[in-house]
Amino acid sequence: MNLFRSEEHVARWLGGRPPGMTIGVTKLSELAHRWWGDRLDSNWTARTRDQNQAILDDLDLTGALWQLP
């Protein structure tokens, strides 16, 4: 994972290579909170694959990269 200041910064770093997947830091933060935010709860239980996929879908993280096996 690489963090960049802007789309222009990404373009400079790529140096003409095609970009891969990028998401904004706000979306990354939302994902982290949804994915890990309850892990220290005393009544935590592991989520199912479908529950985890629902988190990704709810955040509009779509495409092959975001499809869980």
Backbone as JSON Lines, residues from 0, in Angstrom:
{"i":0,"aa":"M","n":[0.84,-1.16,0.0],"ca":[0.0,0.0,0.0],"c":[0.89,1.23,0.0]}
{"i":1,"aa":"N","n":[0.53,2.18,-0.81],"ca":[1.22,3.47,-0.86],"c":[0.19,4.56,-0.63]}
{"i":2,"aa":"L","n":[0.55,5.58,0.11],"ca":[-0.32,6.73,0.33],"c":[0.24,7.91,-0.45]}
{"i":3,"aa":"F","n":[-0.66,8.63,-1.12],"ca":[-0.27,9.77,-1.95],"c":[-1.09,10.99,-1.57]}
{"i":4,"aa":"R","n":[-0.55,12.16,-1.85],"ca":[-1.21,13.42,-1.53],"c":[-2.34,13.75,-2.5]}
{"i":5,"aa":"S","n":[-2.22,13.3,-3.75],"ca":[-3.19,13.72,-4.77],"c":[-3.1,12.78,-5.97]}
{"i":6,"aa":"E","n":[-4.05,12.92,-6.87],"ca":[-4.01,12.16,-8.13],"c":[-2.77,12.52,-8.94]}
{"i":7,"aa":"E","n":[-2.37,13.79,-8.88],"ca":[-1.17,14.21,-9.59],"c":[0.07,13.52,-9.03]}
{"i":8,"aa":"H","n":[0.1,13.36,-7.72],"ca":[1.22,12.67,-7.09],"c":[1.26,11.21,-7.55]}
{"i":9,"aa":"V","n":[0.1,10.58,-7.65],"ca":[0.02,9.2,-8.15],"c":[0.58,9.13,-9.56]}
{"i":10,"aa":"A","n":[0.15,10.07,-10.4],"ca":[0.59,10.07,-11.81],"c":[2.11,10.23,-11.91]}
{"i":11,"aa":"R","n":[2.68,11.13,-11.1],"ca":[4.14,11.31,-11.11],"c":[4.84,10.04,-10.67]}
{"i":12,"aa":"W","n":[4.33,9.42,-9.61],"ca":[4.94,8.2,-9.08],"c":[4.88,7.08,-10.11]}
{"i":13,"aa":"L","n":[3.78,6.99,-10.84],"ca":[3.63,5.94,-11.85],"c":[4.57,6.14,-13.03]}
{"i":14,"aa":"G","n":[4.92,7.38,-13.32],"ca":[5.85,7.65,-14.42],"c":[5.39,7.12,-15.76]}
{"i":15,"aa":"G","n":[4.09,7.2,-16.04],"ca":[3.55,6.75,-17.31],"c":[3.03,5.32,-17.31]}
{"i":16,"aa":"R","n":[3.32,4.56,-16.25],"ca":[2.77,3.2,-16.14],"c":[1.28,3.28,-15.87]}
{"i":17,"aa":"P","n":[0.52,2.27,-16.25],"ca":[-0.92,2.29,-15.98],"c":[-1.18,2.15,-14.47]}
{"i":18,"aa":"P","n":[-2.19,2.85,-13.97],"ca":[-2.48,2.77,-12.54],"c":[-3.16,1.46,-12.17]}
{"i":19,"aa":"G","n":[-2.99,1.08,-10.95],"ca":[-3.73,-0.05,-10.39],"c":[-4.95,0.48,-9.65]}
{"i":20,"aa":"M","n":[-5.34,-0.21,-8.62],"ca":[-6.49,0.19,-7.83],"c":[-6.1,1.31,-6.87]}
{"i":21,"aa":"T","n":[-6.9,2.36,-6.83],"ca":[-6.67,3.42,-5.86],"c":[-7.99,3.71,-5.15]}
{"i":22,"aa":"I","n":[-7.9,4.01,-3.86],"ca":[-9.05,4.49,-3.09],"c":[-8.56,5.64,-2.22]}
{"i":23,"aa":"G","n":[-9.47,6.52,-1.89],"ca":[-9.13,7.65,-1.05],"c":[-8.94,7.24,0.4]}
{"i":24,"aa":"V","n":[-8.23,8.08,1.15],"ca":[-7.96,7.78,2.55],"c":[-9.24,7.74,3.37]}
{"i":25,"aa":"T","n":[-10.24,8.51,2.99],"ca":[-11.52,8.48,3.72],"c":[-12.17,7.12,3.57]}
{"i":26,"aa":"K","n":[-12.18,6.6,2.36],"ca":[-12.75,5.27,2.12],"c":[-11.93,4.2,2.84]}
{"i":27,"aa":"L","n":[-10.62,4.33,2.82],"ca":[-9.76,3.38,3.53],"c":[-10.05,3.4,5.03]}
{"i":28,"aa":"S","n":[-10.26,4.58,5.59],"ca":[-10.59,4.7,7.0],"c":[-11.95,4.07,7.3]}
{"i":29,"aa":"E","n":[-12.93,4.3,6.43],"ca":[-14.24,3.67,6.61],"c":[-14.12,2.15,6.6]}
{"i":30,"aa":"L","n":[-13.34,1.63,5.68],"ca":[-13.14,0.19,5.6],"c":[-12.48,-0.34,6.88]}
{"i":31,"aa":"A","n":[-11.44,0.34,7.33],"ca":[-10.74,-0.11,8.54],"c":[-11.66,-0.13,9.74]}
{"i":32,"aa":"H","n":[-12.47,0.9,9.89],"ca":[-13.4,0.96,11.03],"c":[-14.44,-0.14,10.95]}
{"i":33,"aa":"R","n":[-14.98,-0.36,9.76],"ca":[-16.0,-1.41,9.61],"c":[-15.4,-2.79,9.8]}
{"i":34,"aa":"W","n":[-14.19,-3.02,9.29],"ca":[-13.57,-4.33,9.3],"c":[-13.03,-4.7,10.68]}
{"i":35,"aa":"W","n":[-12.37,-3.72,11.34],"ca":[-11.65,-4.0,12.58],"c":[-12.26,-3.36,13.82]}
{"i":36,"aa":"G","n":[-13.23,-2.48,13.67],"ca":[-13.73,-1.67,14.78],"c":[-14.33,-2.42,15.95]}
{"i":37,"aa":"D","n":[-14.78,-3.64,15.74],"ca":[-15.42,-4.4,16.82],"c":[-14.53,-5.5,17.39]}
{"i":38,"aa":"R","n":[-13.31,-5.6,16.96],"ca":[-12.46,-6.74,17.34],"c":[-12.12,-6.8,18.82]}
{"i":39,"aa":"L","n":[-12.17,-5.69,19.54],"ca":[-11.85,-5.72,20.96],"c":[-13.09,-5.85,21.84]}
{"i":40,"aa":"D","n":[-14.27,-5.92,21.24],"ca":[-15.5,-6.13,22.02],"c":[-15.45,-7.48,22.7]}
{"i":41,"aa":"S","n":[-15.91,-7.53,23.94],"ca":[-15.86,-8.79,24.68],"c":[-16.75,-9.87,24.07]}
{"i":42,"aa":"N","n":[-17.78,-9.47,23.35],"ca":[-18.68,-10.45,22.73],"c":[-18.42,-10.63,21.23]}
{"i":43,"aa":"W","n":[-17.21,-10.27,20.78],"ca":[-16.87,-10.38,19.37],"c":[-16.91,-11.83,18.9]}
{"i":44,"aa":"T","n":[-17.47,-12.01,17.72],"ca":[-17.4,-13.31,17.05],"c":[-16.99,-13.06,15.6]}
{"i":45,"aa":"A","n":[-16.31,-14.01,15.03],"ca":[-15.85,-13.87,13.65],"c":[-17.05,-13.75,12.71]}
{"i":46,"aa":"R","n":[-16.9,-12.9,11.71],"ca":[-17.94,-12.75,10.69],"c":[-17.79,-13.84,9.64]}
{"i":47,"aa":"T","n":[-18.88,-14.1,8.97],"ca":[-18.85,-15.04,7.85],"c":[-18.28,-14.34,6.62]}
{"i":48,"aa":"R","n":[-17.96,-15.12,5.62],"ca":[-17.5,-14.57,4.34],"c":[-18.55,-13.62,3.77]}
{"i":49,"aa":"D","n":[-19.83,-14.01,3.84],"ca":[-20.9,-13.16,3.31],"c":[-21.03,-11.85,4.08]}
{"i":50,"aa":"Q","n":[-20.84,-11.89,5.39],"ca":[-20.88,-10.66,6.17],"c":[-19.71,-9.75,5.82]}
{"i":51,"aa":"N","n":[-18.54,-10.33,5.64],"ca":[-17.38,-9.54,5.21],"c":[-17.6,-8.96,3.81]}
{"i":52,"aa":"Q","n":[-18.15,-9.75,2.91],"ca":[-18.42,-9.26,1.56],"c":[-19.43,-8.12,1.6]}
{"i":53,"aa":"A","n":[-20.4,-8.21,2.51],"ca":[-21.4,-7.15,2.64],"c":[-20.75,-5.83,3.04]}
{"i":54,"aa":"I","n":[-19.73,-5.88,3.89],"ca":[-19.02,-4.66,4.26],"c":[-18.41,-4.02,3.01]}
{"i":55,"aa":"L","n":[-17.73,-4.81,2.2],"ca":[-17.11,-4.29,0.98],"c":[-18.17,-3.74,0.03]}
{"i":56,"aa":"D","n":[-19.25,-4.48,-0.13],"ca":[-20.32,-4.04,-1.03],"c":[-20.96,-2.74,-0.53]}
{"i":57,"aa":"D","n":[-21.21,-2.65,0.78],"ca":[-21.82,-1.45,1.36],"c":[-20.95,-0.22,1.16]}
{"i":58,"aa":"L","n":[-19.65,-0.43,1.09],"ca":[-18.72,0.69,0.88],"c":[-18.46,0.95,-0.61]}
{"i":59,"aa":"D","n":[-19.22,0.26,-1.47],"ca":[-19.07,0.39,-2.93],"c":[-17.67,0.02,-3.41]}
{"i":60,"aa":"L","n":[-17.05,-0.94,-2.73],"ca":[-15.77,-1.48,-3.17],"c":[-16.1,-2.7,-4.02]}
{"i":61,"aa":"T","n":[-16.09,-2.49,-5.31],"ca":[-16.55,-3.51,-6.25],"c":[-15.43,-3.89,-7.21]}
{"i":62,"aa":"G","n":[-15.66,-4.89,-7.98],"ca":[-14.68,-5.37,-8.94],"c":[-13.98,-6.61,-8.41]}
{"i":63,"aa":"A","n":[-13.2,-7.22,-9.26],"ca":[-12.56,-8.5,-8.94],"c":[-11.68,-8.42,-7.69]}
{"i":64,"aa":"L","n":[-10.99,-7.31,-7.49],"ca":[-10.11,-7.15,-6.34],"c":[-10.88,-7.29,-5.02]}
{"i":65,"aa":"W","n":[-12.12,-6.83,-5.01],"ca":[-12.9,-6.76,-3.78],"c":[-13.85,-7.94,-3.59]}
{"i":66,"aa":"Q","n":[-13.75,-8.95,-4.45],"ca":[-14.58,-10.16,-4.3],"c":[-13.83,-11.18,-3.47]}
{"i":67,"aa":"L","n":[-14.37,-11.53,-2.31],"ca":[-13.71,-12.5,-1.44],"c":[-13.87,-13.91,-2.0]}
{"i":68,"aa":"P","n":[-12.87,-14.76,-1.79],"ca":[-12.96,-16.13,-2.31],"c":[-13.97,-16.95,-1.52]}
